[in-house]
Structure formats: C-alpha cells, structure tokens
Amino acid sequence: MARCLELDVANQGESLDAALANLREAVELYLEQVSQPEIEATPFVTAFQIAA
C-alpha cells in the first residue's frame, strides 16, 4: 500500500514499484478534479519494531 499523507490519497499494487506508480496516477487524477487541494499539515512518519 502507498499513501500520499498530505492529500489523503492511497492506492496499492502487487509490488512497491506498482504501488508507487498507482499512487502517482491516483494523485494526478485527484489533482485534476480538485481546483484547490487542501494540504494536510506535514505528517510525522516513523518506523519502529516491537518484540515478538
């Protein structure tokens, strides 16, 4: 799954490259439909591990 956090647009694909390509297309389509997109505040993204 790939997601543009600023626009709240998400998509998926069978691989990371496919997910990113699909997301790029989804963002382009979204921006074609919205004249003034509402950009969300800059999100904080991090990764972490938990003990099993």
N, C-alpha and C positions, 0 to 999 in steps of 0.2 A: 504494500500500500504506500502511496505517496500523497502528501498533502501540502498545499500552499496555505500556511497558517495565517498569513496576512489577509487573504481573501476568503478563507474558509471553503476552499475547493479541494476535493480529494478524488483520487482515482486509483486503479490497481492494474496490475499486469502479471504475467507469468514469470517475469524476471525483474530485477531492479531497473535495467535499461528500458524494458517495456513499460513499467510503471511510470518512470520519469517521462517517457515520450507521450504516454496517455495523459499524464498530468499537464504537460506543456500544451497539448491540444485542448484540454478542458479549460485551462486558464485563458487561452486565446478565445475560445467560444464564449466564455463568461464575460471577458472584456468587450467583445463585440456587442453583447446585449446590454451592458451597463454603461451609461454615459459617464457617470462619476462614481467609481467604486469606493466603497467605504473601507479604508485600510484599517485593519485592527492594529492596536498597539504592538510594538515589537515584542514578539513572544520570546520567552526563555525556554530553550530546548537543551536537554542534557540526557545523558545515558548513565545507567547505574546497574550494578549487579546485586543479586541477593543470594544468600547462602541457600543451598538446597537441603 
